Amino acid sequence: MTQAMMIRVTRHGGPEVLEPVDVEAGEPGPGEVRVRNEAIGVNYLDVYYRTGQYTAPLPHGLGHEGAGVVEAVGAGVAGLRAGDRVAYPHGPLGAYATVRVMPAATVVRLPAGIGFETAAAMMLKGLTVQYLFRQIYRLQGNETILFHAAAGGVGLIACQWARALGVKLIGTVGSEDKAKLALAHGAWRTIDYSRENFPARVLELTGGAKVPVVFDGVGKDTWEGSLDCLRPLGLMVSFGSASGPLTAVNLGVLAQKGSLFVTRPTLGTFMTPRARLEESAGELFDLVRGGKIKFDVARRYPLAEARRAHEDLEARRTTGSLVLLPGG
């Protein structure tokens, strides 16, 4: 049996509930692969599961995103073999591990020229931007859009992808330094929500036209203001809740503000079946290899220090992406 170290959650709570434990990784069954992780992505989604905002039966692992090398494949697996460099953006909880067994349908081969750390930093966040910009609301170019938390891990990718598409991205940020970062990555304009009224500023920047779509990973703190940024028949895309979940949605307000549309998507839905995952990842890989999207791995932590990574993430002490290193 293959030995592995994983981060396990036995109760919900703060970063202190993250426990390193030794486990048996096991052999891959039909349709599965065993991957030895080289780098693991840290995302706010992981915080939701740790705190119990998103539920999974306890005890459970943590993390969805990583990159490494295939060690073994189970029966019926096509397109992957031992020794392949791979990456994955989603799947069962458990990416915070040195070795893991997982469904082959969630794993794609990693092209030459893209390193493990970059892949771990980009798969979940990069493919989130892919489905936001290319599937939920297919941006064509020349649109003006609003993207909240533009200096975060997803936001910096969105800034670059928008620039590559010829889209004017207005990004909200929490400080002057974060504004400079978002602009350097391709944002058209930024709004510092700590000192500016972002709906009023959006109205000003668009000459009163407002925007056709708002992408919001913040949640309750930006919900009402975001609706005021949308033109009639606009689309509100609520894909995260860093400031807390929305407890209720008044459908009548959507009517009053111009027959607005709202969606609450998840990555897994838009990366299924496997063919869609491969196509979406291929688009992301092409932009990365073409130099149009670059990934900033802001901080690296040994896997055993996952608690510290969560502390920094929740305290908003970071910009860009965080990765855990099993060999660190």
Residue frames as qw, qx, qy, qz and C-alpha x, y, z in Angstrom:
[[0.000, 0.887, 0.462, 0.000, 0.00, 0.00, 0.00],
 [0.390, 0.490, -0.014, 0.779, 1.12, 3.56, -0.71],
 [0.363, -0.557, -0.462, 0.586, 1.65, 5.81, 2.30],
 [0.149, 0.636, 0.253, 0.714, 0.43, 9.39, 2.17],
 [0.171, -0.334, -0.475, 0.796, 0.13, 12.42, 4.41],
 [0.033, -0.605, -0.544, -0.581, -3.10, 14.36, 4.17],
 [0.101, -0.096, 0.348, -0.927, -4.75, 17.30, 5.89],
 [0.271, -0.425, -0.850, -0.156, -7.97, 16.13, 7.55],
 [0.299, -0.319, 0.136, -0.889, -10.92, 17.99, 9.05],
 [0.267, -0.239, -0.920, 0.157, -12.70, 16.20, 11.92],
 [0.066, -0.735, -0.565, 0.368, -14.75, 19.21, 13.07],
 [0.299, 0.763, 0.271, 0.505, -15.69, 22.55, 11.57],
 [0.431, -0.815, -0.130, 0.365, -13.99, 25.71, 12.72],
 [0.080, 0.933, -0.278, -0.214, -10.98, 27.95, 12.21],
 [0.549, 0.618, -0.562, -0.001, -7.60, 27.03, 10.71],
 [0.275, -0.483, 0.767, -0.321, -6.74, 25.14, 13.92],
 [0.852, 0.060, 0.392, -0.342, -9.04, 22.26, 12.85],
 [0.724, 0.575, -0.367, -0.101, -6.68, 21.32, 10.00],
 [0.700, -0.512, 0.498, -0.029, -4.80, 18.20, 11.11],
 [0.425, 0.544, -0.693, -0.206, -1.92, 16.48, 9.27],
 [0.816, -0.199, 0.487, -0.239, -2.41, 12.70, 9.42],
 [0.012, 0.373, -0.864, -0.337, -0.76, 9.65, 7.83],
 [0.792, 0.239, 0.301, -0.475, -3.04, 7.46, 5.71],
 [0.513, -0.004, 0.778, 0.363, -2.95, 4.68, 3.12],
 [0.282, 0.394, -0.278, -0.829, -3.56, 6.09, -0.37],
 [0.733, 0.248, 0.586, -0.240, -4.70, 2.73, -1.75],
 [0.328, -0.009, 0.736, 0.592, -4.87, 1.46, -5.32],
 [0.368, 0.237, -0.147, -0.887, -6.97, 3.09, -8.03],
 [0.547, 0.283, 0.762, -0.199, -10.21, 1.30, -8.87],
 [0.417, 0.470, 0.642, 0.439, -12.04, 1.28, -12.20],
 [0.142, 0.855, 0.311, 0.391, -12.07, 4.75, -13.73],
 [0.432, -0.895, 0.042, 0.104, -9.59, 6.10, -11.17],
 [0.633, 0.531, -0.325, 0.460, -5.96, 7.22, -11.08],
 [0.650, -0.647, -0.153, 0.367, -3.48, 7.64, -8.27],
 [0.364, 0.810, -0.058, 0.457, -1.64, 10.96, -8.41],
 [0.630, -0.362, -0.245, 0.642, 1.44, 12.00, -6.45],
 [0.067, 0.975, 0.205, 0.051, 0.93, 15.73, -5.93],
 [0.612, 0.155, -0.077, 0.772, 3.78, 18.12, -6.60],
 [0.007, -0.042, 0.163, -0.986, 1.79, 21.28, -5.81],
 [0.090, -0.578, -0.809, 0.055, -1.69, 21.99, -4.42],
 [0.013, -0.483, -0.177, -0.857, -3.83, 25.08, -4.87],
 [0.128, -0.385, -0.667, 0.625, -5.36, 26.93, -1.91],
 [0.109, -0.403, -0.460, -0.784, -8.73, 28.57, -2.57],
 [0.337, -0.183, 0.350, -0.854, -11.46, 30.31, -0.61],
 [0.786, -0.088, -0.417, -0.447, -13.66, 27.35, -1.48],
 [0.596, 0.045, -0.731, 0.330, -11.51, 25.34, 0.94],
 [0.053, -0.126, 0.491, -0.860, -12.42, 27.75, 3.73],
 [0.643, -0.128, -0.128, -0.744, -16.12, 27.18, 3.08],
 [0.826, -0.065, -0.551, -0.103, -15.69, 23.43, 3.61],
 [0.418, 0.126, -0.654, 0.617, -13.46, 23.89, 6.64],
 [0.193, -0.101, 0.377, -0.900, -15.99, 26.13, 8.39],
 [0.215, 0.338, 0.895, -0.195, -19.02, 24.06, 7.40],
 [0.356, 0.480, -0.001, -0.802, -20.55, 26.72, 5.15],
 [0.699, 0.281, -0.525, -0.396, -20.34, 24.01, 2.50],
 [0.729, -0.363, 0.489, -0.312, -20.99, 20.60, 3.99],
 [0.648, 0.317, -0.685, -0.104, -19.37, 17.20, 3.54],
 [0.880, -0.415, -0.215, -0.087, -19.52, 14.17, 5.86],
 [0.121, -0.780, 0.558, -0.257, -16.93, 14.41, 8.64],
 [0.328, -0.673, 0.288, 0.598, -14.11, 13.55, 8.80],
 [0.715, 0.647, 0.235, 0.122, -13.02, 14.65, 5.34],
 [0.608, -0.037, 0.178, 0.773, -10.04, 15.91, 3.42],
 [0.086, 0.853, 0.149, -0.493, -9.76, 19.37, 1.97],
 [0.056, -0.576, 0.484, 0.656, -8.93, 20.98, -1.36],
 [0.773, 0.495, 0.339, -0.209, -9.95, 20.42, -4.96],
 [0.546, 0.823, -0.157, -0.006, -7.02, 21.59, -7.08],
 [0.594, -0.597, 0.477, 0.250, -3.56, 20.23, -7.67],
 [0.653, 0.654, -0.361, -0.125, -0.90, 19.04, -10.07],
 [0.552, -0.519, 0.652, 0.006, 1.47, 16.10, -10.05],
 [0.265, 0.381, -0.823, -0.329, 2.39, 12.80, -11.68],
 [0.892, -0.063, -0.120, -0.431, 0.21, 9.77, -12.31],
 [0.273, -0.480, 0.825, -0.125, 1.54, 6.79, -10.35],
 [0.193, 0.100, 0.974, 0.068, -1.06, 4.18, -11.34],
 [0.471, 0.050, -0.249, -0.845, -4.27, 3.87, -13.36],
 [0.560, 0.067, 0.728, -0.391, -7.31, 1.73, -12.75],
 [0.372, 0.259, 0.841, 0.296, -9.26, -0.43, -15.16],
 [0.266, 0.754, 0.587, 0.123, -11.01, 1.33, -18.00],
 [0.131, -0.846, 0.020, 0.516, -8.97, 4.53, -17.87],
 [0.681, 0.480, 0.321, 0.451, -8.12, 5.87, -21.32],
 [0.248, 0.870, 0.035, 0.425, -5.84, 8.77, -22.18],
 [0.297, -0.821, 0.405, -0.273, -3.78, 8.64, -18.99],
 [0.911, 0.062, -0.367, 0.179, -0.90, 6.43, -17.98],
 [0.704, -0.614, -0.034, 0.356, 1.71, 6.15, -15.24],
 [0.569, -0.131, 0.185, 0.791, 4.31, 8.90, -15.53],
 [0.159, 0.688, 0.415, 0.573, 2.01, 11.49, -17.10],
 [0.122, -0.093, -0.298, 0.942, 2.24, 15.05, -15.79],
 [0.158, -0.598, -0.711, -0.334, -1.31, 16.05, -14.89],
 [0.061, -0.049, 0.333, -0.940, -3.44, 18.70, -13.24],
 [0.199, -0.523, -0.814, -0.156, -6.99, 18.81, -11.93],
 [0.088, -0.371, 0.052, -0.923, -9.37, 21.64, -10.95],
 [0.641, -0.259, 0.186, -0.698, -12.11, 19.81, -9.07],
 [0.635, 0.023, -0.770, -0.061, -13.33, 16.47, -7.87],
 [0.711, -0.566, -0.416, 0.027, -13.78, 14.86, -4.46],
 [0.289, -0.901, 0.269, -0.182, -12.30, 16.69, -1.48],
 [0.915, -0.295, 0.183, 0.204, -8.78, 15.58, -0.70],
 [0.605, 0.712, -0.141, 0.327, -6.23, 17.58, -2.71],
 [0.212, -0.810, 0.457, -0.299, -4.37, 18.52, 0.49],
 [0.926, -0.221, 0.307, 0.005, -2.36, 15.29, 0.36],
 [0.216, -0.578, 0.670, 0.412, 0.97, 13.97, -0.84],
 [0.071, 0.030, -0.903, -0.422, -0.74, 11.17, -2.77],
 [0.533, 0.220, 0.439, -0.689, -4.40, 10.65, -3.64],
 [0.208, 0.222, 0.894, 0.329, -6.71, 8.39, -5.62],
 [0.297, 0.482, 0.204, -0.799, -9.30, 10.25, -7.67],
 [0.699, 0.537, 0.459, -0.109, -11.62, 9.95, -10.68],
 [0.510, -0.031, 0.474, 0.717, -9.73, 10.03, -13.97],
 [0.210, 0.736, 0.548, 0.339, -12.57, 12.12, -15.43],
 [0.199, -0.967, -0.119, 0.107, -11.39, 15.13, -13.40],
 [0.552, -0.546, 0.374, 0.507, -7.74, 14.94, -14.51],
 [0.640, 0.768, 0.004, -0.016, -6.13, 16.40, -17.64],
 [0.813, 0.034, 0.049, 0.579, -2.63, 16.03, -19.01],
 [0.194, -0.889, 0.021, 0.415, -0.40, 19.01, -18.39],
 [0.686, 0.702, -0.026, 0.191, 1.34, 20.44, -21.48],
 [0.722, -0.044, -0.079, 0.686, 5.09, 20.87, -21.60],
 [0.224, 0.419, 0.022, 0.879, 6.18, 24.31, -20.51],
 [0.486, -0.630, -0.043, -0.604, 3.66, 24.66, -17.68],
 [0.234, 0.288, -0.806, 0.462, 5.16, 23.81, -14.29],
 [0.394, -0.397, -0.822, 0.105, 3.42, 22.10, -11.39],
 [0.147, -0.401, -0.439, 0.791, 3.21, 25.22, -9.21],
 [0.213, 0.137, -0.265, -0.930, 1.71, 27.24, -12.04],
 [0.409, -0.206, -0.779, -0.428, -0.77, 24.46, -12.80],
 [0.336, -0.427, -0.762, 0.352, -1.82, 24.14, -9.16],
 [0.047, -0.373, -0.237, 0.896, -2.30, 27.90, -8.98],
 [0.235, 0.210, -0.340, -0.886, -4.31, 28.13, -12.17],
 [0.114, -0.182, -0.928, -0.304, -6.61, 25.17, -12.64],
 [0.066, -0.622, -0.740, 0.247, -9.53, 25.97, -10.34],
 [0.013, -0.690, -0.145, 0.710, -9.20, 29.74, -10.62],
 [0.010, 0.307, -0.569, -0.763, -8.36, 29.78, -14.32],
 [0.089, -0.271, -0.888, -0.362, -11.18, 27.44, -15.26],
 [0.005, -0.657, -0.589, 0.471, -13.51, 29.47, -13.06],
 [0.092, 0.586, -0.145, -0.792, -12.75, 32.48, -15.24],
 [0.018, 0.061, -0.819, -0.570, -13.15, 30.30, -18.34],
 [0.031, -0.495, -0.863, -0.093, -16.69, 29.27, -17.49],
 [0.015, -0.699, -0.360, 0.617, -17.58, 32.78, -16.29],
 [0.075, 0.610, -0.271, -0.741, -16.32, 34.53, -19.44],
 [0.168, 0.272, -0.769, -0.553, -16.79, 31.83, -22.07],
 [0.166, -0.259, -0.943, -0.126, -19.80, 29.78, -20.97],
 [0.038, -0.613, -0.649, 0.449, -22.11, 31.66, -18.59],
 [0.245, 0.907, 0.118, -0.322, -21.73, 35.01, -20.36],
 [0.782, 0.159, 0.317, 0.512, -19.70, 34.59, -23.51],
 [0.092, -0.826, 0.078, 0.551, -17.72, 37.78, -23.85],
 [0.732, 0.564, 0.291, 0.248, -17.03, 38.80, -27.43],
 [0.486, 0.016, 0.058, 0.872, -14.94, 41.95, -26.91],
 [0.006, -0.398, -0.167, -0.902, -15.75, 45.64, -26.42],
 [0.535, -0.671, -0.481, -0.179, -18.06, 44.94, -23.46],
 [0.012, -0.524, 0.484, -0.700, -17.62, 46.82, -20.18],
 [0.740, -0.348, -0.569, -0.085, -18.06, 44.54, -17.17],
 [0.346, -0.718, 0.385, -0.464, -17.76, 44.69, -13.38],
 [0.807, 0.017, -0.568, 0.162, -15.62, 42.14, -11.54],
 [0.525, -0.799, 0.136, -0.261, -15.41, 42.19, -7.75],
 [0.729, -0.543, 0.383, 0.167, -12.16, 41.46, -5.86],
 [0.702, 0.699, -0.135, -0.002, -10.08, 42.10, -8.95],
 [0.123, 0.737, -0.636, 0.194, -6.76, 41.73, -7.09],
 [0.762, -0.287, 0.530, -0.236, -7.54, 38.26, -5.74],
 [0.434, -0.214, 0.823, 0.297, -6.45, 34.96, -7.23],
 [0.454, 0.543, 0.692, 0.139, -9.45, 34.69, -9.58],
 [0.154, 0.927, 0.175, -0.294, -9.58, 38.43, -10.14],
 [0.167, -0.687, 0.498, 0.503, -6.04, 38.78, -11.50],
 [0.378, 0.085, 0.843, 0.373, -6.73, 36.02, -14.00],
 [0.297, 0.754, 0.582, -0.067, -9.98, 37.72, -14.97],
 [0.004, 0.869, -0.113, -0.481, -8.16, 41.00, -15.57],
 [0.213, -0.423, 0.712, 0.519, -5.73, 39.33, -17.95],
 [0.340, 0.324, 0.857, 0.212, -8.37, 37.27, -19.74],
 [0.231, 0.848, 0.389, -0.275, -10.54, 40.36, -20.22],
 [0.031, -0.762, 0.358, 0.538, -7.60, 42.24, -21.72],
 [0.288, -0.150, 0.848, 0.418, -6.91, 39.33, -24.08],
 [0.277, 0.543, 0.787, 0.097, -10.54, 39.45, -25.24],
 [0.108, 0.309, 0.235, 0.915, -10.61, 43.22, -25.67],
 [0.405, -0.704, -0.562, -0.156, -13.04, 43.67, -22.77],
 [0.001, 0.580, -0.291, 0.761, -13.05, 46.67, -20.42],
 [0.633, -0.389, -0.649, 0.163, -13.00, 45.22, -16.91],
 [0.231, -0.697, 0.215, -0.644, -13.90, 47.49, -14.01],
 [0.678, -0.102, -0.684, 0.248, -12.49, 45.84, -10.91],
 [0.482, -0.809, 0.030, -0.335, -13.31, 46.55, -7.28],
 [0.638, 0.202, -0.546, 0.505, -10.40, 46.44, -4.82],
 [0.571, -0.733, -0.359, 0.089, -9.78, 47.21, -1.16],
 [0.477, -0.697, 0.102, 0.526, -6.65, 49.37, -1.29],
 [0.293, 0.860, -0.267, -0.321, -4.48, 51.55, -3.50],
 [0.210, -0.478, 0.825, 0.219, -1.85, 48.81, -3.76],
 [0.520, 0.241, 0.819, -0.008, -4.44, 46.30, -4.92],
 [0.477, 0.803, 0.179, -0.310, -5.73, 48.82, -7.46],
 [0.105, 0.755, -0.561, -0.321, -2.24, 49.14, -8.93],
 [0.364, -0.190, 0.906, 0.107, -1.96, 45.36, -9.09],
 [0.563, 0.506, 0.635, -0.154, -5.27, 44.90, -10.88],
 [0.381, 0.864, -0.074, -0.321, -4.43, 47.65, -13.38],
 [0.083, -0.622, 0.731, 0.269, -1.04, 46.10, -14.05],
 [0.389, 0.021, 0.919, 0.065, -2.78, 42.82, -14.88],
 [0.066, 0.223, 0.731, 0.642, -5.19, 44.36, -17.36],
 [0.025, 0.698, 0.639, -0.323, -8.10, 45.96, -15.53],
 [0.249, 0.651, 0.329, 0.638, -9.47, 48.97, -17.44],
 [0.183, -0.633, 0.188, -0.728, -10.45, 50.89, -14.31],
 [0.441, -0.188, -0.802, 0.356, -10.56, 50.10, -10.58],
 [0.409, -0.680, -0.111, -0.598, -12.86, 51.18, -7.76],
 [0.253, 0.157, -0.761, 0.576, -11.64, 51.18, -4.16],
 [0.486, -0.559, -0.573, -0.351, -14.76, 50.10, -2.29],
 [0.524, -0.393, -0.499, 0.568, -13.18, 51.13, 1.03],
 [0.137, -0.443, -0.137, 0.875, -13.54, 54.79, 0.08],
 [0.235, 0.121, -0.431, -0.863, -15.72, 54.94, -3.05],
 [0.669, 0.261, 0.466, -0.517, -19.38, 54.16, -3.72],
 [0.313, -0.150, 0.811, 0.471, -18.94, 51.50, -6.34],
 [0.376, 0.604, 0.698, 0.078, -22.45, 51.67, -7.94],
 [0.121, 0.934, 0.092, -0.324, -22.12, 55.44, -8.35],
 [0.215, -0.625, 0.571, 0.486, -18.63, 55.05, -9.79],
 [0.429, 0.165, 0.830, 0.316, -19.79, 52.36, -12.26],
 [0.308, 0.818, 0.476, -0.100, -22.55, 54.71, -13.41],
 [0.020, -0.892, 0.204, 0.403, -19.96, 57.43, -13.95],
 [0.336, -0.406, 0.730, 0.436, -17.47, 55.21, -15.77],
 [0.351, 0.297, 0.838, 0.295, -20.13, 53.89, -18.15],
 [0.082, -0.051, -0.251, -0.963, -21.69, 57.27, -18.88],
 [0.553, 0.035, 0.300, -0.776, -24.91, 56.17, -17.22],
 [0.675, 0.191, -0.560, -0.441, -25.24, 52.99, -19.30],
 [0.745, -0.388, 0.476, -0.261, -24.25, 50.58, -16.47],
 [0.000, 0.420, -0.882, -0.216, -22.92, 47.10, -17.29],
 [0.741, 0.036, -0.442, -0.504, -24.51, 43.99, -18.84],
 [0.879, -0.168, -0.441, 0.063, -22.96, 41.58, -16.35],
 [0.267, -0.757, 0.472, -0.363, -21.46, 41.60, -12.84],
 [0.793, 0.066, -0.587, 0.147, -19.18, 38.81, -11.65],
 [0.369, -0.696, 0.301, -0.537, -19.25, 38.63, -7.85],
 [0.718, 0.008, -0.665, 0.206, -17.23, 36.30, -5.67],
 [0.030, 0.319, -0.498, 0.806, -17.64, 38.45, -2.54],
 [0.257, -0.387, -0.879, 0.102, -21.24, 37.76, -1.53],
 [0.179, -0.772, -0.596, 0.130, -23.48, 39.60, 0.89],
 [0.288, -0.601, -0.064, 0.743, -21.41, 42.79, 1.14],
 [0.040, -0.278, 0.460, 0.842, -21.65, 43.54, -2.59],
 [0.226, 0.397, 0.880, 0.133, -24.99, 41.97, -3.52],
 [0.164, 0.824, 0.471, -0.270, -27.32, 44.98, -3.39],
 [0.040, -0.756, 0.254, 0.602, -24.80, 47.40, -4.86],
 [0.267, -0.137, 0.808, 0.507, -24.08, 45.02, -7.71],
 [0.286, 0.593, 0.751, 0.050, -27.73, 44.94, -8.75],
 [0.091, 0.900, 0.164, -0.392, -27.62, 48.73, -9.03],
 [0.192, -0.556, 0.548, 0.594, -24.72, 48.41, -11.50],
 [0.365, 0.171, 0.859, 0.316, -26.70, 46.32, -13.98],
 [0.300, 0.129, -0.303, -0.895, -28.56, 47.66, -16.96],
 [0.780, 0.110, 0.238, -0.568, -32.06, 46.25, -17.67],
 [0.959, 0.225, -0.115, -0.129, -31.96, 42.52, -18.48],
 [0.183, 0.699, -0.660, 0.208, -28.46, 42.38, -17.01],
 [0.889, -0.097, -0.447, 0.013, -26.96, 39.24, -15.49],
 [0.366, -0.736, 0.471, -0.322, -25.72, 38.94, -11.90],
 [0.827, 0.162, -0.531, 0.086, -23.25, 36.06, -11.57],
 [0.496, -0.697, 0.391, -0.339, -22.74, 35.21, -7.90],
 [0.838, 0.254, -0.481, 0.049, -19.95, 32.64, -7.84],
 [0.546, 0.048, -0.616, 0.566, -18.58, 33.02, -4.32],
 [0.442, -0.808, -0.259, -0.291, -19.27, 34.39, -0.85],
 [0.561, 0.212, -0.451, 0.661, -16.03, 35.57, 0.73],
 [0.126, -0.320, 0.300, -0.890, -17.92, 38.11, 2.86],
 [0.372, 0.118, 0.755, -0.527, -20.62, 35.62, 3.82],
 [0.133, 0.290, 0.875, 0.365, -23.46, 33.82, 2.04],
 [0.347, -0.180, -0.197, -0.899, -26.61, 35.42, 0.75],
 [0.204, 0.103, 0.859, -0.459, -29.40, 34.42, 3.11],
 [0.425, 0.604, 0.635, -0.226, -32.30, 35.43, 0.87],
 [0.157, -0.007, 0.481, 0.863, -32.95, 36.76, -2.62],
 [0.352, 0.561, 0.446, -0.602, -35.98, 38.98, -3.14],
 [0.436, 0.285, 0.690, 0.503, -37.11, 38.18, -6.66],
 [0.133, 0.896, 0.421, -0.044, -39.27, 41.27, -6.66],
 [0.251, -0.794, 0.216, 0.510, -36.15, 43.44, -6.45],
 [0.437, -0.073, 0.682, 0.582, -34.88, 41.86, -9.67],
 [0.258, 0.680, 0.633, 0.264, -38.06, 42.98, -11.40],
 [0.107, -0.944, -0.194, 0.243, -37.87, 46.49, -9.98],
 [0.324, -0.690, 0.380, 0.524, -34.28, 46.98, -11.11],
 [0.366, 0.590, -0.450, -0.562, -34.91, 46.02, -14.73],
 [0.959, 0.157, -0.010, -0.235, -35.95, 42.36, -15.07],
 [0.024, 0.707, -0.706, 0.025, -32.50, 41.21, -14.00],
 [0.921, 0.056, -0.380, -0.064, -31.18, 37.66, -14.22],
 [0.361, -0.690, 0.583, -0.231, -29.22, 35.90, -11.45],
 [0.908, 0.127, -0.398, -0.030, -27.21, 32.68, -11.45],
 [0.493, -0.686, 0.517, -0.137, -25.18, 30.83, -8.81],
 [0.830, 0.394, -0.384, -0.091, -22.87, 28.50, -10.77],
 [0.710, -0.538, 0.444, 0.090, -20.34, 25.87, -9.70],
 [0.076, 0.624, -0.689, -0.360, -17.19, 24.78, -11.49],
 [0.384, -0.065, 0.920, 0.029, -18.06, 21.08, -11.52],
 [0.571, 0.581, 0.499, -0.295, -21.23, 21.65, -13.50],
 [0.435, 0.844, -0.145, -0.277, -19.39, 23.51, -16.23],
 [0.039, 0.612, -0.776, -0.148, -16.46, 21.06, -16.40],
 [0.483, 0.055, 0.868, -0.099, -18.61, 17.98, -16.95],
 [0.987, -0.091, 0.079, 0.103, -18.39, 15.79, -19.00],
 [0.686, -0.388, 0.291, 0.543, -14.67, 15.16, -19.46],
 [0.519, 0.457, 0.404, 0.599, -14.72, 16.49, -23.03],
 [0.044, -0.938, -0.180, -0.292, -15.84, 19.90, -21.78],
 [0.606, -0.735, 0.157, 0.261, -13.10, 19.91, -19.13],
 [0.700, -0.052, 0.390, 0.596, -10.47, 19.12, -21.76],
 [0.330, 0.690, 0.360, 0.534, -11.77, 21.81, -24.12],
 [0.263, -0.952, -0.088, -0.128, -11.91, 24.43, -21.37],
 [0.682, -0.576, 0.251, 0.374, -8.46, 23.51, -20.04],
 [0.664, 0.257, 0.383, 0.588, -7.10, 23.62, -23.58],
 [0.141, 0.874, 0.211, 0.414, -8.27, 27.22, -23.97],
 [0.484, -0.866, 0.115, 0.040, -6.64, 28.14, -20.66],
 [0.783, -0.258, 0.332, 0.458, -3.39, 26.35, -21.51],
 [0.551, 0.543, 0.317, 0.549, -3.19, 28.13, -24.88],
 [0.065, -0.951, -0.060, -0.296, -3.51, 31.56, -23.25],
 [0.646, -0.705, 0.238, 0.171, -0.85, 30.68, -20.67],
 [0.762, -0.036, 0.395, 0.512, 1.60, 29.29, -23.22],
 [0.400, 0.689, 0.305, 0.522, 0.94, 32.30, -25.44],
 [0.376, -0.016, -0.281, 0.883, 1.93, 34.64, -22.61],
 [0.226, -0.529, -0.300, -0.761, -1.51, 36.31, -22.45],
 [0.690, -0.649, -0.059, -0.314, -2.18, 35.04, -18.92],
 [0.435, 0.379, -0.669, 0.468, 0.56, 34.78, -16.31],
 [0.719, -0.568, -0.379, -0.125, 0.13, 33.37, -12.84],
 [0.023, 0.655, -0.487, 0.577, 1.55, 34.94, -9.73],
 [0.756, -0.329, -0.546, 0.147, 2.25, 32.34, -7.07],
 [0.160, -0.848, 0.142, -0.486, 2.26, 34.84, -4.25],
 [0.384, -0.582, 0.629, -0.344, 3.12, 32.47, -1.41],
 [0.722, 0.133, -0.674, -0.079, 4.26, 28.89, -0.98],
 [0.558, -0.515, 0.459, -0.461, 3.71, 26.83, 2.18],
 [0.088, 0.176, -0.980, 0.024, 4.74, 23.31, 3.16],
 [0.528, -0.321, -0.649, -0.444, 1.67, 21.06, 3.10],
 [0.504, -0.350, -0.689, 0.386, 2.02, 20.50, 6.86],
 [0.128, -0.281, -0.274, 0.911, 1.56, 24.27, 7.35],
 [0.028, -0.502, -0.676, -0.538, -1.85, 24.46, 5.68],
 [0.276, -0.756, -0.513, 0.300, -3.17, 26.21, 8.79],
 [0.278, -0.515, 0.063, 0.809, -0.90, 29.17, 8.18],
 [0.098, 0.140, 0.617, 0.768, -2.00, 29.40, 4.56],
 [0.181, -0.663, -0.693, -0.217, -5.64, 29.57, 5.68],
 [0.329, -0.700, -0.307, 0.555, -4.85, 32.22, 8.28],
 [0.213, -0.304, 0.294, 0.881, -3.19, 34.41, 5.65],
 [0.001, 0.332, 0.726, 0.602, -5.98, 33.85, 3.15],
 [0.238, -0.730, -0.640, -0.017, -8.78, 34.76, 5.55],
 [0.330, -0.682, -0.156, 0.634, -6.91, 37.79, 6.88],
 [0.501, 0.840, 0.186, 0.098, -6.62, 39.03, 3.28],
 [0.399, -0.753, 0.353, 0.385, -2.87, 39.34, 3.70],
 [0.514, -0.091, 0.699, 0.489, -2.31, 37.93, 0.23],
 [0.545, 0.609, -0.103, -0.566, -2.81, 38.77, -3.42],
 [0.443, 0.443, -0.730, -0.272, -2.53, 36.30, -6.26],
 [0.891, -0.082, -0.377, -0.239, -2.40, 32.56, -5.64],
 [0.434, -0.585, 0.635, -0.257, -1.27, 30.38, -2.73],
 [0.821, 0.194, -0.514, -0.156, 0.12, 26.86, -3.11],
 [0.736, -0.520, 0.414, -0.127, 0.99, 24.04, -0.75],
 [0.488, 0.568, -0.659, -0.067, 4.10, 21.98, -1.49],
 [0.953, -0.253, -0.109, -0.125, 4.05, 18.33, -0.36],
 [0.834, 0.115, -0.228, 0.490, 7.84, 18.24, -0.46],
 [0.083, 0.762, -0.145, 0.626, 8.20, 21.61, 1.28]]
